Amino acid sequence: MAESFTLSPRGLALASQPSFRAFATPVLQNLYDRTNSPNGNINMGAAENYPMLQSVADFTNSRVKATPNSFSYDEGAWGSLRLRAAMARHMNRFFEPVEEIKPDDLLVANGCMSLCEMLGFSIFSPGHGILLSRPCYSAFESDFGTRAGVKCVYASFNSEDQFSPNGAVKGYEQALEQAESEGTKIRALLLCHPHNPLGQCYPAETLIELMRFCNQRGIHLISDEIYALSTYEINDPNAAPTVPFRSILTIPNIVSHIDPALLHVLYGMSKDLAAGGLRIGTFYTRNSELWRCLSAMNQFHWVPGPADAIATAMLEDEAWIDGFIAQSRQKLGETSALAREMLREKGIPFWEGSRAGFFLWVDLRAWLVKMGKQDPWAAERAINDAFAKAGVYLTSGESMRAEEAGWFRIVTSFDEETLKRGMGRVFKALGI
Ligand SMILES: Cc1ncc(COP(=O)(O)O)c(C=O)c1O
């Protein structure tokens, strides 16, 4: 093994892995701006609620007053009581859980990413596995893997519906059996509900079956509900009916399905409240041991005082929040509809069931053969390179562990001009 004069072996391992920073910096430091940088890159990979960012900035500029306490250590690393009380009220109002969420049921840290990292450290030993669905939000791999050494184990569903009770359990069960037969102990299942990148919600029956499955296997069930309120409607009379979002905490009599010590919910302000830069993530658990464990690490994932003050002000202003969420949903529906129309015009299929999140899961399998490569994943990479050359960035199916090559996640939550221009670059790269 290589050695370093300056680093420990684990430091060297981190320094030697492919650097996302090295890849992302040239892209992110030359971003598209209609007036100042029209030839810059359009980042249709990062899932942000772009149309709503201005409202958050306006609210902060006009309504938030910093106090001396905002710049002190104040109440400590766990998120102020006011923030946790406001977040608990927000979740009670919108999630309508069977059992009321109390401020002390919530841990607050600088983003769900950090919470996943802390969970990786708390629930798993290095080499243990976490079950995830294919396709999957790609950053879980680094959130759980980079420092905690947790292995992501992906369930395939083949032609089964992963949102149906049987399809879901079958897929996760097979993945668990396979991993454990190869020596990887599974400790948890993480469900993206609504799903990223498919934009679909799980019906209550599936949530119940997954709770039972996790309980039987003695593994944790973490429901990542970060897109809970980013649901929208599509004005299409031919569209199949879709399942509305319902938090896992609304299932009656949870104790009859799962030991409450195994059930947890992630939520945050990065998506529904268009504040990814605020770095506010929250974790609901009734597991007091896990709560104490995460609390012991919280000082390494402290929410800064000014961010705590802004988040508290936003959440406490319920009238503003109501208007904001309604407007966000409206815009998500509009931008998604526009993107769907543009894709249909070009004959590009996409996952029709999406009604949540900021993206569409787009099927470019027909373009693979045009890339002149034997290996379909190499062909997918060639399409990705063509996008980069055209100044547009999408998330590839390979990075989202898709079951099959040729799929891409495309973020649609932009203003109309940027969305049209970005889609134009996508079509140009595809030669259409
Ligand atoms: C499903 C999911 N979970 C967690 C995160 C991370 O959120 P945060 O900004 O709170 O770290 C994201 C961000 O894209 C996400 O899509």
The ligand as a Tripos MOL2 file, in Angstrom:
@<TRIPOS>MOLECULE
LIG
   16    16     1     0     0
SMALL
NO_CHARGES

@<TRIPOS>ATOM
      1 C1        -33.0180   12.4290   -1.4870 C.3       1 LIG1
      2 C2        -32.0410   13.4230   -0.9180 C.ar      1 LIG1
      3 N1        -31.6420   13.2950    0.3570 N.ar      1 LIG1
      4 C3        -30.7650   14.1460    0.8960 C.ar      1 LIG1
      5 C4        -30.2400   15.1950    0.1700 C.ar      1 LIG1
      6 C5        -29.2390   16.1080    0.8200 C.3       1 LIG1
      7 O1        -29.8490   17.2370    1.3360 O.3       1 LIG1
      8 P1        -29.1300   18.3630    2.2050 P.3       1 LIG1
      9 O2        -29.0020   19.5590    1.3240 O.co2     1 LIG1
     10 O3        -30.0680   18.5970    3.3600 O.co2     1 LIG1
     11 O4        -27.8160   17.8380    2.6630 O.co2     1 LIG1
     12 C6        -30.6350   15.3790   -1.1600 C.ar      1 LIG1
     13 C7        -30.0850   16.4840   -1.9690 C.2       1 LIG1
     14 O5        -30.1120   16.4940   -3.1800 O.2       1 LIG1
     15 C8        -31.5640   14.4600   -1.7210 C.ar      1 LIG1
     16 O6        -31.9670   14.5630   -2.9960 O.3       1 LIG1
@<TRIPOS>BOND
     1     1     2 1
     2     2     3 ar
     3     2    15 ar
     4     3     4 ar
     5     4     5 ar
     6     5     6 1
     7     5    12 ar
     8     6     7 1
     9     7     8 1
    10     8     9 2
    11     8    10 1
    12     8    11 1
    13    12    13 1
    14    12    15 ar
    15    13    14 2
    16    15    16 1
@<TRIPOS>SUBSTRUCTURE
     1 LIG1         1 GROUP 0 **** ****
